[in-house]
């Protein structure tokens, strides 16, 4: 089972998955509505999530050198691209783990 890693600080969100090796982990950046793939050594699957935990837009196999933005999102999920594994679609619920992590944004 993949781990959900939550990035809440500015530095951790800016770093994202840079300088990591592709694995099964999923990174949730809160708050976040804009990401880039400059400097990435592998492609990403990316989903923009709103404050209620629903996917506003989703992308598969995003290569290096791209910038994506979704003004309606509050959080962004990223993972190493995995074409054979399921990924989110616009309008679907991202799951209770994601919803709880978004709700926990009020914590210090």
LOZAGU-722826 format. One line per 10 residues: number of its first residue (from 1); their letters; for each residue x, y, z of N, C-alpha, C. Coordinates in Angstrom, 3 decimals. Example, Ala and Ser with C-alpha at 12.3 -4.5 7.8 and 13.67 -1.06 7.14 Angstrom:
% residues 2
1) AS) 13.190:-5.690:7.800:12.300:-4.500:7.800:13.200:-3.300:7.800; 12.850:-2.250:7.080:13.670:-1.060:7.140:12.900:0.030:7.870
***
This chain:
% residues 108
1) XXXXXXXXXX) 0.841:-1.180:0.000:0.000:0.000:0.000:0.889:1.247:0.000; 0.515:2.235:-0.776:1.308:3.454:-0.852:1.070:4.333:0.373; 2.097:5.119:0.689:1.984:6.067:1.797:1.465:7.395:1.257; 0.674:8.093:2.080:0.262:9.444:1.776:1.159:10.364:2.587; 1.972:11.155:1.902:2.887:12.086:2.547:2.297:13.480:2.377; 2.138:14.200:3.485:1.527:15.524:3.438:2.604:16.590:3.563; 2.613:17.513:2.610:3.551:18.637:2.617:2.762:19.901:2.945; 2.999:20.452:4.128:2.262:21.641:4.575:3.108:22.907:4.574; 4.419:22.772:4.711:5.266:23.958:4.785:5.602:24.452:3.379; 5.923:25.721:3.281:6.288:26.289:1.989:7.464:25.539:1.371
11) XXXXXXXXXX) 8.476:25.258:2.167:9.654:24.565:1.653:9.318:23.157:1.159; 8.535:22.413:1.919:8.201:21.045:1.504:7.313:21.041:0.256; 6.442:22.028:0.125:5.613:22.116:-1.089:6.451:22.526:-2.289; 7.402:23.439:-2.090:8.261:23.858:-3.190:9.129:22.703:-3.693; 9.606:21.880:-2.773:10.441:20.732:-3.148:9.603:19.657:-3.837; 8.404:19.423:-3.327:7.542:18.405:-3.920:8.255:17.066:-4.018; 8.266:16.490:-5.204:8.933:15.206:-5.431:10.306:15.358:-6.094; 10.795:16.598:-6.190:12.135:16.800:-6.743:13.166:16.031:-5.932; 14.165:15.524:-6.609:15.297:14.818:-5.993:14.882:13.521:-5.302; 13.746:12.962:-5.686:13.329:11.664:-5.151:13.371:10.635:-6.270
21) XXXXXXXXXX) 13.350:9.389:-5.893:13.245:8.302:-6.868:11.775:7.906:-6.972; 11.382:7.471:-8.149:10.002:7.039:-8.357:9.685:5.872:-7.435; 8.546:5.973:-6.738:8.072:4.893:-5.871:6.546:4.958:-5.813; 5.934:4.242:-4.888:4.472:4.186:-4.807:3.865:5.265:-3.921; 4.684:6.102:-3.286:4.156:7.120:-2.384:3.360:8.176:-3.144; 2.391:8.762:-2.444:1.586:9.854:-2.985:1.846:11.079:-2.117; 2.163:12.195:-2.743:2.427:13.442:-2.032:1.194:14.321:-2.133; 0.711:14.804:-0.986:-0.398:15.749:-0.931:0.151:17.076:-0.449; 0.033:18.105:-1.277:0.521:19.436:-0.918:-0.675:20.316:-0.560; -0.660:20.844:0.676:-1.775:21.629:1.211:-1.233:22.890:1.847
31) XXXXXXXXXX) -1.680:24.079:1.527:-2.503:24.417:0.377:-1.645:24.503:-0.879; -2.275:24.278:-2.018:-1.543:24.315:-3.286:-2.547:24.311:-4.432; -2.274:25.119:-5.446:-3.132:25.130:-6.640:-2.303:25.247:-7.916; -0.973:25.171:-7.779:-0.080:25.402:-8.916:1.157:24.530:-8.737; 1.491:23.729:-9.744:2.676:22.867:-9.655:3.471:22.942:-10.955; 4.717:22.530:-10.860:5.556:22.441:-12.056:6.344:21.137:-11.996; 6.843:20.739:-13.155:7.639:19.509:-13.219:9.050:19.795:-13.711; 9.477:21.050:-13.602:10.841:21.403:-14.006:11.837:20.677:-13.114; 12.804:20.021:-13.727:13.827:19.307:-12.974:13.464:17.885:-12.594; 12.259:17.446:-12.895:11.856:16.082:-12.531:12.549:15.067:-13.442
41) XXXXXXXXXX) 12.946:13.952:-12.851:13.611:12.907:-13.624:12.641:11.801:-14.036; 11.385:11.920:-13.631:10.356:10.954:-14.031:9.021:11.685:-14.167; 8.110:11.097:-14.918:6.795:11.690:-15.157:5.909:11.528:-13.920; 4.899:12.394:-13.818:4.001:12.392:-12.658:2.546:12.241:-13.073; 1.757:11.650:-12.180:0.302:11.734:-12.229:-0.061:12.809:-11.210; -0.930:13.742:-11.592:-1.236:14.902:-10.760:-2.745:15.071:-10.671; -3.248:15.358:-9.459:-4.673:15.624:-9.265:-4.836:16.868:-8.399; -5.682:17.784:-8.852:-6.012:18.985:-8.097:-7.296:18.722:-7.314; -7.251:18.979:-6.012:-8.338:18.627:-5.090:-8.924:19.899:-4.477; -10.257:19.980:-4.367:-10.862:21.145:-3.726:-10.955:20.945:-2.210
51) XXXXXXXXXX) -11.472:21.941:-1.501:-11.514:21.885:-0.035:-12.444:20.798:0.496; -13.369:20.335:-0.304:-14.269:19.260:0.132:-13.697:17.870:-0.160; -12.561:17.811:-0.855:-11.925:16.536:-1.144:-12.252:15.953:-2.503; -12.831:16.760:-3.386:-13.184:16.286:-4.724:-12.151:16.746:-5.751; -11.921:15.912:-6.739:-10.945:16.201:-7.785:-11.536:17.224:-8.748; -10.831:18.322:-8.930:-11.245:19.370:-9.872:-10.667:19.109:-11.260; -9.429:18.619:-11.322:-8.834:18.205:-12.590:-7.710:17.216:-12.298; -7.436:16.366:-13.264:-6.424:15.328:-13.079:-5.654:15.135:-14.383; -4.385:14.796:-14.233:-3.497:14.624:-15.370:-2.679:13.353:-15.176; -2.410:12.667:-16.275:-1.610:11.447:-16.243:-0.326:11.656:-17.026
61) XXXXXXXXXX) 0.760:11.044:-16.526:2.022:10.963:-17.254:2.542:12.335:-17.708; 2.589:13.280:-16.764:3.063:14.634:-17.050:4.592:14.630:-17.024; 5.190:14.953:-18.132:6.645:14.943:-18.243:7.286:16.194:-17.673; 8.596:16.218:-17.707:9.367:17.349:-17.180:9.102:18.613:-17.992; 9.224:19.752:-17.318:9.120:21.033:-17.994:7.718:21.579:-18.151; 6.762:21.080:-17.389:5.378:21.555:-17.477:4.984:22.340:-16.226; 4.015:23.214:-16.398:3.411:23.914:-15.259:1.907:23.738:-15.380; 1.284:23.343:-14.278:-0.159:23.128:-14.243:-0.749:23.944:-13.100; -1.966:24.459:-13.320:-2.626:25.279:-12.311:-4.128:25.022:-12.368; -4.748:25.033:-11.189:-6.200:24.911:-11.098:-6.646:25.827:-9.960
71) XXXXXXXXXX) -7.189:26.978:-10.319:-7.547:27.988:-9.322:-8.614:27.503:-8.338; -9.429:26.529:-8.723:-10.492:26.034:-7.847:-9.994:25.009:-6.830; -8.725:24.625:-6.918:-8.220:23.585:-6.012:-7.642:24.189:-4.742; -7.583:23.360:-3.718:-6.966:23.747:-2.450:-5.726:22.905:-2.171; -5.663:21.747:-2.787:-4.548:20.821:-2.567:-4.215:20.122:-3.878; -3.000:19.592:-3.936:-2.564:18.858:-5.118:-1.945:17.537:-4.682; -2.304:16.472:-5.387:-1.693:15.166:-5.152:-0.810:14.831:-6.334; 0.371:14.285:-6.028:1.312:13.854:-7.058:1.822:12.466:-6.717; 2.118:11.720:-7.743:2.810:10.438:-7.597:3.602:10.191:-8.863; 4.534:9.275:-8.796:5.240:8.851:-10.003:4.203:8.270:-10.962
81) XXXXXXXXXX) 4.299:8.636:-12.223:3.329:8.160:-13.211:3.324:6.642:-13.256; 2.134:6.096:-13.260:1.960:4.644:-13.301:0.763:4.362:-14.209; 1.007:4.257:-15.513:-0.093:4.123:-16.467:-1.019:2.936:-16.225; -0.505:1.884:-15.612:-1.343:0.691:-15.403:-2.184:0.768:-14.132; -1.881:1.706:-13.241:-2.615:1.816:-11.983:-3.700:2.891:-12.099; -4.794:2.680:-11.392:-5.888:3.651:-11.400:-5.408:4.995:-10.862; -6.004:6.066:-11.362:-5.719:7.413:-10.875:-7.036:8.174:-10.877; -7.043:9.307:-10.284:-8.259:10.090:-10.107:-8.775:10.684:-11.410; -10.087:10.920:-11.430:-10.742:11.601:-12.541:-11.495:12.799:-11.979; -11.715:13.777:-12.819:-12.451:14.966:-12.404:-13.811:14.575:-11.824
91) XXXXXXXXXX) -14.143:15.157:-10.678:-15.436:14.920:-10.042:-15.456:13.808:-9.023; -14.448:12.948:-8.988:-14.473:11.849:-8.025:-13.951:12.314:-6.662; -14.355:11.615:-5.621:-13.918:11.911:-4.258:-12.534:11.309:-4.070; -11.625:12.080:-3.501:-10.236:11.635:-3.380:-10.013:10.639:-2.252; -10.957:10.500:-1.335:-10.825:9.519:-0.261:-10.729:10.161:1.108; -11.054:9.364:2.117:-11.085:9.884:3.491:-9.712:10.305:3.998; -8.655:9.575:3.627:-7.308:9.981:4.076:-6.965:11.366:3.558; -7.297:11.630:2.319:-7.029:12.933:1.726:-7.905:13.995:2.378; -9.177:13.704:2.548:-10.112:14.658:3.174:-9.655:15.016:4.576; -9.221:14.034:5.349:-8.749:14.289:6.705:-7.495:15.161:6.685
101) XXXXXXXX) -6.589:14.897:5.763:-5.368:15.713:5.667:-5.700:17.149:5.303; -6.691:17.352:4.451:-7.114:18.711:4.104:-7.757:19.371:5.320; -8.597:18.643:6.044:-9.237:19.187:7.250:-8.218:19.541:8.323; -7.147:18.777:8.417:-6.121:19.013:9.440:-5.302:20.248:9.167; -5.604:20.981:8.105:-4.830:22.179:7.785:-4.906:23.230:8.867; -5.922:23.153:9.707:-6.070:24.123:10.797:-5.113:23.850:11.946; -4.508:22.660:11.939:-3.579:22.318:13.018:-2.259:23.053:12.826; -1.586:23.378:13.920:-0.296:24.080:13.781:0.758:23.224:13.117
***
